[in-house]
Amino acid sequence: MSTSEPHPAVMWELTRACDLHCRGCPSGAEPRRGANELTTYEAYKTIDQIAELEPRELIITGGDPLEREDVYQVIDYARRRGLDPALVLSPTSQLTYDAIARLEQNGLTRVVFSIDGSTPGIHQPVHGVAGTFAATMRAIRWAESAGLRIDVNTLVCARNRDDLESIVDVIRPLGIARWNVHFLVPVGGSVVIEMITAEEVERVFAQLDEIRERENFAIRVIEAPHYRRFRLERKLQKNLEWPDFATYESESPETNAFMYISHAGDVRPSEFIPQSAGNLRYRSLSTIYRGSDLLVALRDPANLKGKCGRCDYRHVCGGSRARAWAMTGDLFASDPLCAYEPEHVGATPRVDARKGATA
Ligand code: SF4
């Protein structure tokens, strides 16, 4: 890995099998493991290739990763290769205290759960399965007692947009490390979930800034890179010093240095974008990361169209390519969930890629 290359974040769908049928599942989870899943040996080879890229983060997800009996070996091998994966867990029949304790014994340090509402009445219609609120809270307590760091995912939608402060009241006593606030990309099962508007997204951004000021856990915004534009605008309005981009990476990590690996080894720009940049069975991960036409094109802000293409924040934001694809069918179209209107069509960018203000 060259020192000038960004270290990618990698999300790996270990399996699609899951015994829940969540309403908003974007990945098309299936009741049983697929015949084309990477084998245990291929999973080891995948870990070798991920380790070679020295990722800034590795998230192992599903489906339900516990559907694979080799998940413990996978975690153990990842740790021995110097990785520190986070594991996304669902409140399925596989999720027991013994499973969590065994994961911890195999080196796991961080787990991720979903809480989409402050009460079962709000959470379960978003999640789509009865009983998941209580089961998730129980599993979080197990994870806490096993000494694991806990992330909570929340998908913001019309049903819970007024419930965010109450969700904070629920997650605060759980001692979580990070709250990952997701914005909807309407693909797969999640097309049935009602989106909030672009104007409401701006209000949620402001609310998140207030929550960030007073809470002890970190907040990260997912699939809303225009949160960076929001934060930068606020800084620039106050004439504060140019912000440290490292902070923005951790707060809103969508950059083009991201790869999603499917259960069958397809490498994609996002879990929500079905186009494959290559398959690990035929090409190495580093070759795909550095040389895929798809990933290279997505990294170049000159390819953006419409409002995003002429936006003075395009080098640091660029909009959600996944949502552009899901809602317009064009990977390079404007992000429909951004309320910002660029001031000067075709003007010199006010914000240059990671170098600071240019005008
Ligand atoms: S118009 Fe596009 S590039 Fe500009 S802030 Fe909005 S989403 Fe980002």
Residues whose N, C-alpha, C, O or C-beta is under 5 A from the ligand:
A	BS01	SF4	H226 R229 K307 C308 C311 Y313 R314 C317 G318 G319 D335 C338 Y340
